[in-house]
């Protein structure tokens, strides 16, 4: 496995209608490094966002979509998503505050 630091684990937040609805339950969705495991994701969220305590992390590997350009067939890159459940006494994540 590559030497992945905590600031390399979380790539970007996922902003969809479903992920915004889950924020009411303190569930936040992120695109993460494909080699990151659940403990690395938990550590990265707690270090990057002050006052947060992670209760649970669910991950899912997503295959790339099949794409065509003429006769050439290929796939987009694989990605990994993580849904992070915060504890009840945890602070909210501020990057989602204005959305």
Secondary structure in CASP SS format (residue, H / E / C, confidence):
PFRMAT SS
TARGET T0000
AUTHOR 0000-0000-0000
METHOD secondary structure of the structure
MODEL  1
X C 1.00
X C 1.00
X C 1.00
X C 1.00
X C 1.00
X H 1.00
X H 1.00
X H 1.00
X H 1.00
X E 1.00
X E 1.00
X E 1.00
X E 1.00
X C 1.00
X C 1.00
X C 1.00
X H 1.00
X H 1.00
X H 1.00
X H 1.00
X H 1.00
X H 1.00
X H 1.00
X H 1.00
X H 1.00
X C 1.00
X E 1.00
X E 1.00
X E 1.00
X E 1.00
X E 1.00
X E 1.00
X C 1.00
X C 1.00
X C 1.00
X C 1.00
X C 1.00
X H 1.00
X H 1.00
X H 1.00
X H 1.00
X H 1.00
X H 1.00
X H 1.00
X H 1.00
X H 1.00
X H 1.00
X H 1.00
X C 1.00
X C 1.00
X C 1.00
X C 1.00
X C 1.00
X E 1.00
X E 1.00
X E 1.00
X E 1.00
X E 1.00
X E 1.00
X E 1.00
X E 1.00
X E 1.00
X C 1.00
X C 1.00
X C 1.00
X E 1.00
X E 1.00
X E 1.00
X E 1.00
X C 1.00
X C 1.00
X E 1.00
X E 1.00
X E 1.00
X E 1.00
X C 1.00
X C 1.00
X C 1.00
X E 1.00
X E 1.00
X E 1.00
X E 1.00
X E 1.00
X E 1.00
X E 1.00
X E 1.00
X C 1.00
X C 1.00
X C 1.00
X C 1.00
X C 1.00
X C 1.00
X C 1.00
X H 1.00
X H 1.00
X H 1.00
X C 1.00
X C 1.00
X C 1.00
END
